[in-house]
Amino acid sequence: MKDDFFSAPGLRIQRQVDKWNGPMYLAWKPNASMCFGDRKALLKFCSWPIKTPTGDRLREWLNSFDETSTTPAP
């Protein structure tokens, strides 16, 4: 299982991938934590708007996994 982390003030997200469930995101913010399989629900839980430094960095981090997974193997 591969782990990856994203952290910002008041927010921490751990990405886990396994062969049965695919990518899962465990998100923590003060007084709440939830597990997500859907990015849209994760972004709603995080509630960081676009066009803020942290919001843009979070979306770039999520999009970085799309680029690596769609690269064809030689």
HTML snippet that shows the backbone in 3Dmol.js (N, CA, C, O; Angstrom):
<script src="https://3Dmol.org/build/3Dmol-min.js"></script>
<div id="view" style="width:600px;height:400px;position:relative"></div>
<script>
const pdb = `
ATOM      1  N   MET A   1       0.848  -1.176   0.000  1.00  0.00           N
ATOM      2  CA  MET A   1       0.000   0.000   0.000  1.00  0.00           C
ATOM      3  C   MET A   1       0.892   1.237   0.000  1.00  0.00           C
ATOM      4  O   MET A   1       1.833   1.321   0.788  1.00  0.00           O
ATOM      5  N   LYS A   2       0.604   2.195  -0.876  1.00  0.00           N
ATOM      6  CA  LYS A   2       1.365   3.431  -0.973  1.00  0.00           C
ATOM      7  C   LYS A   2       0.626   4.528  -0.218  1.00  0.00           C
ATOM      8  O   LYS A   2      -0.584   4.690  -0.375  1.00  0.00           O
ATOM      9  N   ASP A   3       1.349   5.274   0.593  1.00  0.00           N
ATOM     10  CA  ASP A   3       0.762   6.379   1.337  1.00  0.00           C
ATOM     11  C   ASP A   3       1.296   7.691   0.796  1.00  0.00           C
ATOM     12  O   ASP A   3       2.428   7.771   0.320  1.00  0.00           O
ATOM     13  N   ASP A   4       0.465   8.717   0.876  1.00  0.00           N
ATOM     14  CA  ASP A   4       0.877  10.059   0.515  1.00  0.00           C
ATOM     15  C   ASP A   4       0.098  11.030   1.392  1.00  0.00           C
ATOM     16  O   ASP A   4      -1.049  10.766   1.751  1.00  0.00           O
ATOM     17  N   PHE A   5       0.728  12.161   1.740  1.00  0.00           N
ATOM     18  CA  PHE A   5       0.131  13.097   2.683  1.00  0.00           C
ATOM     19  C   PHE A   5       0.057  14.505   2.106  1.00  0.00           C
ATOM     20  O   PHE A   5       0.900  14.917   1.310  1.00  0.00           O
ATOM     21  N   PHE A   6      -0.969  15.225   2.527  1.00  0.00           N
ATOM     22  CA  PHE A   6      -1.100  16.652   2.251  1.00  0.00           C
ATOM     23  C   PHE A   6      -1.418  17.311   3.584  1.00  0.00           C
ATOM     24  O   PHE A   6      -2.273  16.829   4.327  1.00  0.00           O
ATOM     25  N   SER A   7      -0.745  18.395   3.888  1.00  0.00           N
ATOM     26  CA  SER A   7      -1.058  19.096   5.132  1.00  0.00           C
ATOM     27  C   SER A   7      -1.049  20.596   4.906  1.00  0.00           C
ATOM     28  O   SER A   7      -0.281  21.129   4.105  1.00  0.00           O
ATOM     29  N   ALA A   8      -1.914  21.242   5.630  1.00  0.00           N
ATOM     30  CA  ALA A   8      -2.041  22.700   5.635  1.00  0.00           C
ATOM     31  C   ALA A   8      -2.505  23.064   7.041  1.00  0.00           C
ATOM     32  O   ALA A   8      -2.909  22.176   7.792  1.00  0.00           O
ATOM     33  N   PRO A   9      -2.462  24.326   7.418  1.00  0.00           N
ATOM     34  CA  PRO A   9      -2.939  24.690   8.753  1.00  0.00           C
ATOM     35  C   PRO A   9      -4.405  24.277   8.949  1.00  0.00           C
ATOM     36  O   PRO A   9      -5.299  24.758   8.252  1.00  0.00           O
ATOM     37  N   GLY A  10      -4.624  23.394   9.895  1.00  0.00           N
ATOM     38  CA  GLY A  10      -5.984  22.953  10.192  1.00  0.00           C
ATOM     39  C   GLY A  10      -6.514  21.889   9.248  1.00  0.00           C
ATOM     40  O   GLY A  10      -7.719  21.637   9.230  1.00  0.00           O
ATOM     41  N   LEU A  11      -5.642  21.253   8.457  1.00  0.00           N
ATOM     42  CA  LEU A  11      -6.090  20.242   7.509  1.00  0.00           C
ATOM     43  C   LEU A  11      -4.967  19.238   7.277  1.00  0.00           C
ATOM     44  O   LEU A  11      -3.805  19.610   7.117  1.00  0.00           O
ATOM     45  N   ARG A  12      -5.334  17.962   7.261  1.00  0.00           N
ATOM     46  CA  ARG A  12      -4.379  16.903   6.935  1.00  0.00           C
ATOM     47  C   ARG A  12      -5.128  15.828   6.162  1.00  0.00           C
ATOM     48  O   ARG A  12      -6.205  15.397   6.573  1.00  0.00           O
ATOM     49  N   ILE A  13      -4.556  15.395   5.036  1.00  0.00           N
ATOM     50  CA  ILE A  13      -5.168  14.371   4.202  1.00  0.00           C
ATOM     51  C   ILE A  13      -4.135  13.294   3.928  1.00  0.00           C
ATOM     52  O   ILE A  13      -2.996  13.581   3.560  1.00  0.00           O
ATOM     53  N   GLN A  14      -4.552  12.052   4.113  1.00  0.00           N
ATOM     54  CA  GLN A  14      -3.702  10.914   3.806  1.00  0.00           C
ATOM     55  C   GLN A  14      -4.353  10.128   2.673  1.00  0.00           C
ATOM     56  O   GLN A  14      -5.535   9.793   2.745  1.00  0.00           O
ATOM     57  N   ARG A  15      -3.592   9.839   1.638  1.00  0.00           N
ATOM     58  CA  ARG A  15      -4.091   9.066   0.504  1.00  0.00           C
ATOM     59  C   ARG A  15      -3.532   7.659   0.598  1.00  0.00           C
ATOM     60  O   ARG A  15      -2.325   7.472   0.755  1.00  0.00           O
ATOM     61  N   GLN A  16      -4.407   6.671   0.503  1.00  0.00           N
ATOM     62  CA  GLN A  16      -4.003   5.275   0.531  1.00  0.00           C
ATOM     63  C   GLN A  16      -4.568   4.584  -0.700  1.00  0.00           C
ATOM     64  O   GLN A  16      -5.707   4.840  -1.093  1.00  0.00           O
ATOM     65  N   VAL A  17      -3.791   3.726  -1.296  1.00  0.00           N
ATOM     66  CA  VAL A  17      -4.232   2.991  -2.472  1.00  0.00           C
ATOM     67  C   VAL A  17      -4.016   1.508  -2.212  1.00  0.00           C
ATOM     68  O   VAL A  17      -2.933   1.093  -1.800  1.00  0.00           O
ATOM     69  N   ASP A  18      -5.044   0.718  -2.453  1.00  0.00           N
ATOM     70  CA  ASP A  18      -4.871  -0.728  -2.447  1.00  0.00           C
ATOM     71  C   ASP A  18      -5.553  -1.312  -3.679  1.00  0.00           C
ATOM     72  O   ASP A  18      -6.311  -0.621  -4.360  1.00  0.00           O
ATOM     73  N   LYS A  19      -5.287  -2.569  -3.961  1.00  0.00           N
ATOM     74  CA  LYS A  19      -5.781  -3.145  -5.214  1.00  0.00           C
ATOM     75  C   LYS A  19      -7.272  -3.455  -5.201  1.00  0.00           C
ATOM     76  O   LYS A  19      -7.850  -3.678  -6.265  1.00  0.00           O
ATOM     77  N   TRP A  20      -7.911  -3.478  -4.045  1.00  0.00           N
ATOM     78  CA  TRP A  20      -9.337  -3.779  -3.983  1.00  0.00           C
ATOM     79  C   TRP A  20     -10.205  -2.523  -4.019  1.00  0.00           C
ATOM     80  O   TRP A  20     -11.202  -2.487  -4.739  1.00  0.00           O
ATOM     81  N   ASN A  21      -9.847  -1.505  -3.261  1.00  0.00           N
ATOM     82  CA  ASN A  21     -10.683  -0.307  -3.140  1.00  0.00           C
ATOM     83  C   ASN A  21     -10.215   0.859  -3.992  1.00  0.00           C
ATOM     84  O   ASN A  21     -10.974   1.808  -4.189  1.00  0.00           O
ATOM     85  N   GLY A  22      -9.008   0.821  -4.498  1.00  0.00           N
ATOM     86  CA  GLY A  22      -8.469   1.953  -5.240  1.00  0.00           C
ATOM     87  C   GLY A  22      -8.056   3.056  -4.266  1.00  0.00           C
ATOM     88  O   GLY A  22      -7.767   2.768  -3.105  1.00  0.00           O
ATOM     89  N   PRO A  23      -8.023   4.305  -4.713  1.00  0.00           N
ATOM     90  CA  PRO A  23      -7.589   5.392  -3.826  1.00  0.00           C
ATOM     91  C   PRO A  23      -8.668   5.752  -2.800  1.00  0.00           C
ATOM     92  O   PRO A  23      -9.849   5.860  -3.131  1.00  0.00           O
ATOM     93  N   MET A  24      -8.240   5.931  -1.565  1.00  0.00           N
ATOM     94  CA  MET A  24      -9.098   6.385  -0.473  1.00  0.00           C
ATOM     95  C   MET A  24      -8.377   7.541   0.204  1.00  0.00           C
ATOM     96  O   MET A  24      -7.150   7.540   0.312  1.00  0.00           O
ATOM     97  N   TYR A  25      -9.146   8.530   0.661  1.00  0.00           N
ATOM     98  CA  TYR A  25      -8.583   9.710   1.304  1.00  0.00           C
ATOM     99  C   TYR A  25      -9.122   9.804   2.718  1.00  0.00           C
ATOM    100  O   TYR A  25     -10.336   9.810   2.922  1.00  0.00           O
ATOM    101  N   LEU A  26      -8.228   9.877   3.702  1.00  0.00           N
ATOM    102  CA  LEU A  26      -8.598  10.089   5.091  1.00  0.00           C
ATOM    103  C   LEU A  26      -8.282  11.542   5.416  1.00  0.00           C
ATOM    104  O   LEU A  26      -7.116  11.937   5.452  1.00  0.00           O
ATOM    105  N   ALA A  27      -9.320  12.335   5.652  1.00  0.00           N
ATOM    106  CA  ALA A  27      -9.152  13.774   5.867  1.00  0.00           C
ATOM    107  C   ALA A  27      -9.429  14.116   7.324  1.00  0.00           C
ATOM    108  O   ALA A  27     -10.383  13.615   7.919  1.00  0.00           O
ATOM    109  N   TRP A  28      -8.590  14.971   7.890  1.00  0.00           N
ATOM    110  CA  TRP A  28      -8.746  15.425   9.269  1.00  0.00           C
ATOM    111  C   TRP A  28      -8.730  16.941   9.288  1.00  0.00           C
ATOM    112  O   TRP A  28      -7.876  17.568   8.662  1.00  0.00           O
ATOM    113  N   LYS A  29      -9.665  17.525  10.000  1.00  0.00           N
ATOM    114  CA  LYS A  29      -9.611  18.929  10.374  1.00  0.00           C
ATOM    115  C   LYS A  29     -10.068  18.996  11.824  1.00  0.00           C
ATOM    116  O   LYS A  29     -10.648  18.025  12.311  1.00  0.00           O
ATOM    117  N   PRO A  30      -9.841  20.073  12.523  1.00  0.00           N
ATOM    118  CA  PRO A  30     -10.138  20.096  13.953  1.00  0.00           C
ATOM    119  C   PRO A  30     -11.553  19.616  14.280  1.00  0.00           C
ATOM    120  O   PRO A  30     -12.533  20.101  13.716  1.00  0.00           O
ATOM    121  N   ASN A  31     -11.637  18.666  15.188  1.00  0.00           N
ATOM    122  CA  ASN A  31     -12.881  18.095  15.696  1.00  0.00           C
ATOM    123  C   ASN A  31     -13.639  17.249  14.686  1.00  0.00           C
ATOM    124  O   ASN A  31     -14.800  16.924  14.932  1.00  0.00           O
ATOM    125  N   ALA A  32     -13.037  16.877  13.556  1.00  0.00           N
ATOM    126  CA  ALA A  32     -13.725  16.047  12.570  1.00  0.00           C
ATOM    127  C   ALA A  32     -12.714  15.311  11.702  1.00  0.00           C
ATOM    128  O   ALA A  32     -11.672  15.857  11.341  1.00  0.00           O
ATOM    129  N   SER A  33     -13.037  14.067  11.375  1.00  0.00           N
ATOM    130  CA  SER A  33     -12.260  13.317  10.395  1.00  0.00           C
ATOM    131  C   SER A  33     -13.212  12.397   9.649  1.00  0.00           C
ATOM    132  O   SER A  33     -14.162  11.866  10.224  1.00  0.00           O
ATOM    133  N   MET A  34     -12.943  12.214   8.353  1.00  0.00           N
ATOM    134  CA  MET A  34     -13.793  11.372   7.510  1.00  0.00           C
ATOM    135  C   MET A  34     -12.938  10.702   6.446  1.00  0.00           C
ATOM    136  O   MET A  34     -11.857  11.174   6.095  1.00  0.00           O
ATOM    137  N   CYS A  35     -13.455   9.586   5.945  1.00  0.00           N
ATOM    138  CA  CYS A  35     -12.795   8.856   4.871  1.00  0.00           C
ATOM    139  C   CYS A  35     -13.621   9.016   3.599  1.00  0.00           C
ATOM    140  O   CYS A  35     -14.848   8.928   3.631  1.00  0.00           O
ATOM    141  N   PHE A  36     -12.934   9.254   2.473  1.00  0.00           N
ATOM    142  CA  PHE A  36     -13.604   9.513   1.205  1.00  0.00           C
ATOM    143  C   PHE A  36     -13.009   8.671   0.085  1.00  0.00           C
ATOM    144  O   PHE A  36     -11.805   8.415   0.067  1.00  0.00           O
ATOM    145  N   GLY A  37     -13.841   8.247  -0.834  1.00  0.00           N
ATOM    146  CA  GLY A  37     -13.394   7.618  -2.060  1.00  0.00           C
ATOM    147  C   GLY A  37     -13.625   8.538  -3.242  1.00  0.00           C
ATOM    148  O   GLY A  37     -13.155   8.266  -4.347  1.00  0.00           O
ATOM    149  N   ASP A  38     -14.348   9.628  -3.016  1.00  0.00           N
ATOM    150  CA  ASP A  38     -14.734  10.570  -4.062  1.00  0.00           C
ATOM    151  C   ASP A  38     -14.053  11.914  -3.810  1.00  0.00           C
ATOM    152  O   ASP A  38     -14.128  12.451  -2.705  1.00  0.00           O
ATOM    153  N   ARG A  39     -13.395  12.452  -4.822  1.00  0.00           N
ATOM    154  CA  ARG A  39     -12.688  13.731  -4.670  1.00  0.00           C
ATOM    155  C   ARG A  39     -13.635  14.899  -4.439  1.00  0.00           C
ATOM    156  O   ARG A  39     -13.316  15.819  -3.685  1.00  0.00           O
ATOM    157  N   LYS A  40     -14.796  14.867  -5.082  1.00  0.00           N
ATOM    158  CA  LYS A  40     -15.740  15.970  -4.933  1.00  0.00           C
ATOM    159  C   LYS A  40     -16.206  16.091  -3.482  1.00  0.00           C
ATOM    160  O   LYS A  40     -16.285  17.198  -2.948  1.00  0.00           O
ATOM    161  N   ALA A  41     -16.509  14.979  -2.851  1.00  0.00           N
ATOM    162  CA  ALA A  41     -16.923  14.993  -1.448  1.00  0.00           C
ATOM    163  C   ALA A  41     -15.760  15.416  -0.547  1.00  0.00           C
ATOM    164  O   ALA A  41     -15.963  16.111   0.449  1.00  0.00           O
ATOM    165  N   LEU A  42     -14.551  14.997  -0.895  1.00  0.00           N
ATOM    166  CA  LEU A  42     -13.368  15.402  -0.126  1.00  0.00           C
ATOM    167  C   LEU A  42     -13.181  16.910  -0.178  1.00  0.00           C
ATOM    168  O   LEU A  42     -12.938  17.537   0.853  1.00  0.00           O
ATOM    169  N   LEU A  43     -13.291  17.503  -1.367  1.00  0.00           N
ATOM    170  CA  LEU A  43     -13.126  18.950  -1.497  1.00  0.00           C
ATOM    171  C   LEU A  43     -14.223  19.712  -0.751  1.00  0.00           C
ATOM    172  O   LEU A  43     -13.970  20.779  -0.193  1.00  0.00           O
ATOM    173  N   LYS A  44     -15.421  19.173  -0.741  1.00  0.00           N
ATOM    174  CA  LYS A  44     -16.510  19.817   0.000  1.00  0.00           C
ATOM    175  C   LYS A  44     -16.238  19.771   1.502  1.00  0.00           C
ATOM    176  O   LYS A  44     -16.498  20.747   2.205  1.00  0.00           O
ATOM    177  N   PHE A  45     -15.721  18.651   2.000  1.00  0.00           N
ATOM    178  CA  PHE A  45     -15.388  18.521   3.414  1.00  0.00           C
ATOM    179  C   PHE A  45     -14.257  19.478   3.795  1.00  0.00           C
ATOM    180  O   PHE A  45     -14.299  20.107   4.853  1.00  0.00           O
ATOM    181  N   CYS A  46     -13.254  19.584   2.934  1.00  0.00           N
ATOM    182  CA  CYS A  46     -12.106  20.449   3.229  1.00  0.00           C
ATOM    183  C   CYS A  46     -12.489  21.920   3.215  1.00  0.00           C
ATOM    184  O   CYS A  46     -11.944  22.704   3.991  1.00  0.00           O
ATOM    185  N   SER A  47     -13.397  22.302   2.365  1.00  0.00           N
ATOM    186  CA  SER A  47     -13.946  23.656   2.234  1.00  0.00           C
ATOM    187  C   SER A  47     -12.883  24.737   2.034  1.00  0.00           C
ATOM    188  O   SER A  47     -12.977  25.822   2.607  1.00  0.00           O
ATOM    189  N   TRP A  48     -11.871  24.432   1.218  1.00  0.00           N
ATOM    190  CA  TRP A  48     -10.889  25.441   0.816  1.00  0.00           C
ATOM    191  C   TRP A  48     -11.276  25.938  -0.562  1.00  0.00           C
ATOM    192  O   TRP A  48     -11.315  25.145  -1.504  1.00  0.00           O
ATOM    193  N   PRO A  49     -11.565  27.226  -0.716  1.00  0.00           N
ATOM    194  CA  PRO A  49     -11.985  27.738  -2.026  1.00  0.00           C
ATOM    195  C   PRO A  49     -10.849  27.725  -3.046  1.00  0.00           C
ATOM    196  O   PRO A  49      -9.670  27.749  -2.692  1.00  0.00           O
ATOM    197  N   ILE A  50     -11.230  27.688  -4.300  1.00  0.00           N
ATOM    198  CA  ILE A  50     -10.266  27.825  -5.394  1.00  0.00           C
ATOM    199  C   ILE A  50      -9.700  29.248  -5.301  1.00  0.00           C
ATOM    200  O   ILE A  50     -10.284  30.082  -4.608  1.00  0.00           O
ATOM    201  N   LYS A  51      -8.647  29.537  -5.937  1.00  0.00           N
ATOM    202  CA  LYS A  51      -8.035  30.875  -5.974  1.00  0.00           C
ATOM    203  C   LYS A  51      -7.481  31.330  -4.629  1.00  0.00           C
ATOM    204  O   LYS A  51      -7.263  32.524  -4.423  1.00  0.00           O
ATOM    205  N   THR A  52      -7.252  30.394  -3.715  1.00  0.00           N
ATOM    206  CA  THR A  52      -6.484  30.683  -2.507  1.00  0.00           C
ATOM    207  C   THR A  52      -5.228  29.824  -2.604  1.00  0.00           C
ATOM    208  O   THR A  52      -5.261  28.779  -3.254  1.00  0.00           O
ATOM    209  N   PRO A  53      -4.139  30.223  -1.991  1.00  0.00           N
ATOM    210  CA  PRO A  53      -2.914  29.425  -2.114  1.00  0.00           C
ATOM    211  C   PRO A  53      -3.093  27.971  -1.656  1.00  0.00           C
ATOM    212  O   PRO A  53      -2.620  27.050  -2.323  1.00  0.00           O
ATOM    213  N   THR A  54      -3.761  27.768  -0.542  1.00  0.00           N
ATOM    214  CA  THR A  54      -3.956  26.398  -0.051  1.00  0.00           C
ATOM    215  C   THR A  54      -4.943  25.638  -0.924  1.00  0.00           C
ATOM    216  O   THR A  54      -4.734  24.456  -1.196  1.00  0.00           O
ATOM    217  N   GLY A  55      -6.002  26.282  -1.364  1.00  0.00           N
ATOM    218  CA  GLY A  55      -6.974  25.635  -2.237  1.00  0.00           C
ATOM    219  C   GLY A  55      -6.363  25.202  -3.555  1.00  0.00           C
ATOM    220  O   GLY A  55      -6.630  24.101  -4.035  1.00  0.00           O
ATOM    221  N   ASP A  56      -5.543  26.064  -4.143  1.00  0.00           N
ATOM    222  CA  ASP A  56      -4.875  25.719  -5.397  1.00  0.00           C
ATOM    223  C   ASP A  56      -3.875  24.588  -5.189  1.00  0.00           C
ATOM    224  O   ASP A  56      -3.777  23.684  -6.018  1.00  0.00           O
ATOM    225  N   ARG A  57      -3.127  24.636  -4.076  1.00  0.00           N
ATOM    226  CA  ARG A  57      -2.137  23.589  -3.788  1.00  0.00           C
ATOM    227  C   ARG A  57      -2.818  22.236  -3.559  1.00  0.00           C
ATOM    228  O   ARG A  57      -2.306  21.203  -3.991  1.00  0.00           O
ATOM    229  N   LEU A  58      -3.966  22.240  -2.885  1.00  0.00           N
ATOM    230  CA  LEU A  58      -4.723  21.014  -2.644  1.00  0.00           C
ATOM    231  C   LEU A  58      -5.197  20.403  -3.958  1.00  0.00           C
ATOM    232  O   LEU A  58      -5.074  19.195  -4.158  1.00  0.00           O
ATOM    233  N   ARG A  59      -5.730  21.215  -4.844  1.00  0.00           N
ATOM    234  CA  ARG A  59      -6.210  20.705  -6.129  1.00  0.00           C
ATOM    235  C   ARG A  59      -5.068  20.228  -7.016  1.00  0.00           C
ATOM    236  O   ARG A  59      -5.221  19.249  -7.747  1.00  0.00           O
ATOM    237  N   GLU A  60      -3.923  20.906  -6.960  1.00  0.00           N
ATOM    238  CA  GLU A  60      -2.749  20.448  -7.704  1.00  0.00           C
ATOM    239  C   GLU A  60      -2.272  19.099  -7.181  1.00  0.00           C
ATOM    240  O   GLU A  60      -1.881  18.229  -7.958  1.00  0.00           O
ATOM    241  N   TRP A  61      -2.307  18.927  -5.852  1.00  0.00           N
ATOM    242  CA  TRP A  61      -1.908  17.653  -5.237  1.00  0.00           C
ATOM    243  C   TRP A  61      -2.849  16.529  -5.698  1.00  0.00           C
ATOM    244  O   TRP A  61      -2.387  15.440  -6.039  1.00  0.00           O
ATOM    245  N   LEU A  62      -4.144  16.783  -5.711  1.00  0.00           N
ATOM    246  CA  LEU A  62      -5.099  15.774  -6.168  1.00  0.00           C
ATOM    247  C   LEU A  62      -4.919  15.467  -7.652  1.00  0.00           C
ATOM    248  O   LEU A  62      -4.993  14.305  -8.052  1.00  0.00           O
ATOM    249  N   ASN A  63      -4.687  16.478  -8.463  1.00  0.00           N
ATOM    250  CA  ASN A  63      -4.510  16.281  -9.904  1.00  0.00           C
ATOM    251  C   ASN A  63      -3.192  15.578 -10.239  1.00  0.00           C
ATOM    252  O   ASN A  63      -3.081  14.962 -11.299  1.00  0.00           O
ATOM    253  N   SER A  64      -2.207  15.659  -9.367  1.00  0.00           N
ATOM    254  CA  SER A  64      -0.933  15.000  -9.636  1.00  0.00           C
ATOM    255  C   SER A  64      -1.088  13.487  -9.719  1.00  0.00           C
ATOM    256  O   SER A  64      -0.290  12.827 -10.386  1.00  0.00           O
ATOM    257  N   PHE A  65      -2.086  12.928  -9.065  1.00  0.00           N
ATOM    258  CA  PHE A  65      -2.300  11.486  -9.118  1.00  0.00           C
ATOM    259  C   PHE A  65      -2.945  11.073 -10.433  1.00  0.00           C
ATOM    260  O   PHE A  65      -2.734   9.949 -10.888  1.00  0.00           O
ATOM    261  N   ASP A  66      -3.730  11.955 -11.057  1.00  0.00           N
ATOM    262  CA  ASP A  66      -4.326  11.656 -12.357  1.00  0.00           C
ATOM    263  C   ASP A  66      -3.249  11.547 -13.430  1.00  0.00           C
ATOM    264  O   ASP A  66      -3.310  10.669 -14.292  1.00  0.00           O
ATOM    265  N   GLU A  67      -2.282  12.423 -13.376  1.00  0.00           N
ATOM    266  CA  GLU A  67      -1.234  12.432 -14.388  1.00  0.00           C
ATOM    267  C   GLU A  67      -0.389  11.170 -14.331  1.00  0.00           C
ATOM    268  O   GLU A  67      -0.005  10.637 -15.372  1.00  0.00           O
ATOM    269  N   THR A  68      -0.093  10.684 -13.134  1.00  0.00           N
ATOM    270  CA  THR A  68       0.750   9.497 -13.010  1.00  0.00           C
ATOM    271  C   THR A  68      -0.026   8.231 -13.348  1.00  0.00           C
ATOM    272  O   THR A  68       0.549   7.272 -13.862  1.00  0.00           O
ATOM    273  N   SER A  69      -1.332   8.217 -13.063  1.00  0.00           N
ATOM    274  CA  SER A  69      -2.112   6.994 -13.320  1.00  0.00           C
ATOM    275  C   SER A  69      -2.477   6.848 -14.797  1.00  0.00           C
ATOM    276  O   SER A  69      -2.728   5.731 -15.250  1.00  0.00           O
ATOM    277  N   THR A  70      -2.513   7.943 -15.562  1.00  0.00           N
ATOM    278  CA  THR A  70      -2.898   7.854 -16.964  1.00  0.00           C
ATOM    279  C   THR A  70      -1.685   7.738 -17.888  1.00  0.00           C
ATOM    280  O   THR A  70      -1.850   7.648 -19.104  1.00  0.00           O
ATOM    281  N   THR A  71      -0.484   7.738 -17.340  1.00  0.00           N
ATOM    282  CA  THR A  71       0.705   7.591 -18.165  1.00  0.00           C
ATOM    283  C   THR A  71       0.827   6.138 -18.618  1.00  0.00           C
ATOM    284  O   THR A  71       0.869   5.240 -17.776  1.00  0.00           O
ATOM    285  N   PRO A  72       0.885   5.885 -19.915  1.00  0.00           N
ATOM    286  CA  PRO A  72       0.970   4.485 -20.378  1.00  0.00           C
ATOM    287  C   PRO A  72       2.316   3.849 -20.026  1.00  0.00           C
ATOM    288  O   PRO A  72       3.359   4.502 -20.054  1.00  0.00           O
ATOM    289  N   ALA A  73       2.263   2.585 -19.700  1.00  0.00           N
ATOM    290  CA  ALA A  73       3.485   1.859 -19.381  1.00  0.00           C
ATOM    291  C   ALA A  73       4.180   1.454 -20.680  1.00  0.00           C
ATOM    292  O   ALA A  73       3.514   1.091 -21.650  1.00  0.00           O
ATOM    293  N   PRO A  74       5.515   1.513 -20.708  1.00  0.00           N
ATOM    294  CA  PRO A  74       6.240   1.149 -21.944  1.00  0.00           C
ATOM    295  C   PRO A  74       6.186  -0.344 -22.206  1.00  0.00           C
ATOM    296  O   PRO A  74       6.741  -0.817 -23.198  1.00  0.00           O
TER     297      PRO A  74
END
`;
const viewer = $3Dmol.createViewer("view");
viewer.addModel(pdb, "pdb");
viewer.setStyle({}, {cartoon: {color: "spectrum"}});
viewer.zoomTo();
viewer.render();
</script>
